[in-house]
């Protein structure tokens, strides 16, 4: 996933600080001013806000970012950097599942299941 997408997804955590929410709002306002509120990029962020843990919505945002002319926009990249700075690292939890040989690693943006053994 693109680092820009990762920064936006991380900012949508339920644990996001006020500074993170403000940085995300500034980014969304900038996107709206440059591309319009109904642009595919603005819409994909709005859709992801409604369901931040949705992998399909995260992938849609990633696709829109890849195609966006803002990828080359200095002010947009500055706002992404501000968002990254304002977003604390996601806490990680690790749980060993009894008996089935799996480990589950959870972050604010989802879970990763790891299975090993027979």
C-alpha positions, -999 to +999 in steps of 0.1 A: +000+000+000+012+035-009+027+055+021+001+082+014-027+057+017-011+042+048-010+077+065-047+083+057-058+049+069-038+052+101-053+087+108-088+071+108-081+051+139-106+053+168-076+063+189-067+093+168-057+124+187-073+157+181-041+169+162-045+139+138-082+148+132-072+184+125-045+173+101-069+150+083-095+178+080-069+201+065-059+174+040-096+168+030-102+205+027-072+209+004-083+179-018-118+195-020-103+229-030-082+214-057-103+185-071-138+192-057-158+174-030-172+149-055-138+139-069-130+102-068-102+109-042-125+129-019-152+103-022-128+074-014-117+091+017-153+098+027-162+061+021-132+049+041-141+072+070-175+054+072-157+020+075-120+024+082-112-013+086-126-022+051-099-036+030-118-029-003-122+007+007-085+010+016-076-005-018-100+020-035-083+049-017-049+035-027-060+033-064-073+069-063-041+082-048-021+063-075-041+081-102-043+115-085-025+145-100-020+157-064+008+130-060+031+157-075+016+186-056+040+201-031+013+214-007-005+181-008+027+162+001+033+187+029-001+180+043+005+142+041+037+147+060+019+168+087-007+140+089+020+114+094+036+135+121+003+140+139-006+103+138+010+082+166+021+047+158-007+022+160-006+001+192+000-036+184-015-066+203-004-101+198-025-131+208-016-168+206-046-189+198-047-220+220-042-252+202-045-243+165-010-230+160-020-195+149-009-161+161-030-130+156-014-096+154-038-067+157-033-030+149-057-001+147-061-007+110-069-044+111-056-079+120-030-102+105-034-139+110-003-160+109-005-198+108+024-221+111+030-258+116+010-288+102 
